[in-house]
Amino acid sequence: MSTLTIRLPDDKHQRLRELARRRSMSINKLMEELATISITEFDAETRFRALAASGSAKQGLALLDRLDEAFPSKGS
């Protein structure tokens, strides 16, 4: 396991400490959790962009049209 030192403004550090306390966890565990969330979001976006780049705009728009027909907005 690696050790990482980060510099934060005092007020942000205090807020993270309070958040960790309210979640009954250490700041270390909180930072690990936040890092996992960030990496997961990044990976999902990367996969989405890769799929979008290999897809067809025409097929995507046709799918959106079908969704609009299946789920019309309440204002229509």
C-alpha positions in Angstrom: 0.0 0.0 0.0 1.3 3.5 -0.8 1.4 6.6 1.3 0.3 9.9 -0.3 0.7 13.3 1.2 -1.7 16.0 0.0 -1.9 19.7 0.9 -5.3 21.2 1.6 -6.5 24.5 2.9 -7.3 24.2 6.6 -11.0 24.8 6.2 -11.3 22.0 3.6 -9.3 19.6 5.9 -11.6 20.5 8.8 -14.7 19.8 6.6 -13.3 16.4 5.5 -12.5 15.5 9.1 -16.1 16.4 10.1 -17.5 14.4 7.2 -15.4 11.4 8.2 -16.5 11.7 11.8 -20.2 11.8 10.8 -19.7 8.7 8.7 -17.9 7.0 11.6 -14.7 6.4 9.6 -11.1 7.7 9.5 -10.1 10.4 7.1 -7.9 7.8 5.4 -10.9 5.5 4.8 -13.0 8.5 3.6 -10.2 9.5 1.1 -10.0 5.9 -0.2 -13.8 5.9 -0.7 -13.8 9.3 -2.5 -10.9 8.1 -4.7 -12.8 4.9 -5.6 -15.9 6.9 -6.5 -13.8 9.3 -8.7 -12.0 6.4 -10.5 -15.3 4.6 -11.1 -16.9 7.7 -12.6 -13.8 8.2 -14.8 -13.9 4.6 -16.0 -17.6 4.8 -16.8 -17.1 8.0 -18.7 -14.2 6.5 -20.6 -16.2 3.4 -21.6 -19.2 5.6 -22.6 -17.0 7.8 -24.8 -15.4 4.7 -26.4 -18.8 3.2 -27.2 -20.2 6.6 -28.4 -17.2 7.0 -30.8 -17.8 3.6 -32.3 -21.6 4.1 -32.6 -23.8 5.6 -35.3 -25.3 9.1 -34.8 -28.2 8.1 -37.0 -29.0 5.0 -35.0 -28.6 7.0 -31.7 -31.1 9.6 -32.9 -33.5 6.9 -34.1 -33.3 5.4 -30.6 -34.0 8.7 -29.0 -37.0 9.2 -31.3 -38.4 5.8 -30.2 -37.9 6.7 -26.6 -39.8 9.9 -27.1 -42.6 8.0 -28.7 -42.7 5.4 -25.9 -42.4 8.0 -23.1 -44.0 11.3 -24.2 -43.4 14.3 -22.0 -46.3 15.5 -20.0 -46.3 18.8 -21.8 -47.1 17.1 -25.2 
